[in-house]
Amino acid sequence: MEINKLTDKAKPRDKDYTMSDGAGLYLSVSVAGGKLWRWGYKFEGKEKLISYGKYPDIGLAKARELHQDARKLLASGTDPMAARKAKKAANDASSKHSFQTVAMEWLAHWRDGKSERHADTVDRRMQMDILPALGARDIKMIEAPEIAKMVKGIQDRGAIDIAKRALETTGQIFRYGIAFGFTKRNPASEIKPRDVLKSRDVVNFARIDRRDLPKLLKDIEVYRGNQVTRLAMKLMALTFLRTNEMLGAEWIEFDFDNARWDVPWERMKMKKPHIVPLARQTLEVLDLLRQLSGDSQWVFPGMGPNNKTMSDGTILMALNRMGYKGDMTGHGFRGVASTILHEGGYPSQHIEVQLAHLKQNKVSGAYDHAQYLEPRTKMMQDWADFLEETLRTGRVFLPHP
């Protein structure tokens, strides 16, 4: 049957009707003039009705081809409608792109021309902070609140700088997705860091940027003031302790045979005892301090008769004289270490325990000052090696677990 003999006669009537093409294929014509290719069949005893599409979108030749394919499926024992639904579902799935898939494509594109260390750092940061929250989601379905929740989660562990970088990286991935047709919008661009993140107290906790660390280490190394003060700055950089926690140290607290420093609870902000694993470089600094302190029970003996130990402001004054006023404080050494170790991929729990940040209700059961001691010992040696290499080369290559 030629197309004009079937379709040209298919004019609207006062009620719906059908025109047969043979082998069960027919054209259903509605009162409004709509025309659908259909076939009624039975599968496993149930009546089924399948549509092949509208005429003229689907011509007679195409309708016959689709009908022949459907009849073959039925003859083989397959429900044509079920087969069509399965094919549509597969096509729909293939048209979806997970955030992780797009992120890995972006990373492969972005890392071209970047140093291997820098690219690996961004990769680890993605794997640790971004993909667990967004990776499995269809990139087209992700909304700004999901990104905000991810960023705030990073901030809540004390890594504000990492949270900002995660937001920036997420935005870059979405821009790549838009460029290559994986999505049409960038929800990360709808969020500003100040909208979801706390501001840092730049007066009390000022600290240098990572790129300025080589200069600071060199300036400390050639510091022309009191040598105990110079070594105090080195020790603070190596141990992560707060200024008053460190300056009140007594030699009796050190177990040099086991390379550890047991800081008593009375001097700790959290009022819990604290263990500082001593890296090789830290032991060298302590050896020099022992020679300078003479017979004093204090690691940092005071200069006058009214001061048992070095005053809290000594390190800040030294940094100010070195040209870091408003840019670096004693507390800043802790912030620099936290940021770099988080970026390097060290577990947040290990870093936070070493910083003595965790409160009792953040740790299962009573606070255990020996928690994660073995991995913390390795981390502290890695950190000391990192500082030594940064001073030697003048370049910042992140430490890795």
Secondary structure, DSSP 8 states (H G I E B T S, - for coil): --HHHHHTT----SS-EEEEEETTEEEEE-TTS-EEEEEEEEETTEEEEEEEEETTTS-HHHHHHHHHHHHHHHHTT--HHHHHHHHHHHHHHHH--BHHHHHHHHHHHHTTTS-HHHHHHHHHHIIIIIHHHHTTSBGGG--HHHHHHHHHHHHHTT-HHHHHHHHHHHHHHHHHHHHTTS-S--GGGG--HHHHS----TTTS----GGGHHHHHHHHHT--S-HHHHHHHHHHHHH---HHHHHT-BGGGEETTTTEEEE-GGGSTTSS-EEEE--HHHHHHHHHHHHHHTT-SBSSB-SSTT-SB--THHHHHHHIIIIITTT--TTHHHHHHHHHHHHHT--HHHHHHHTT---GGGSSSS--TTTTHHHHHHHHHHHHHHHHHHHHHS-------
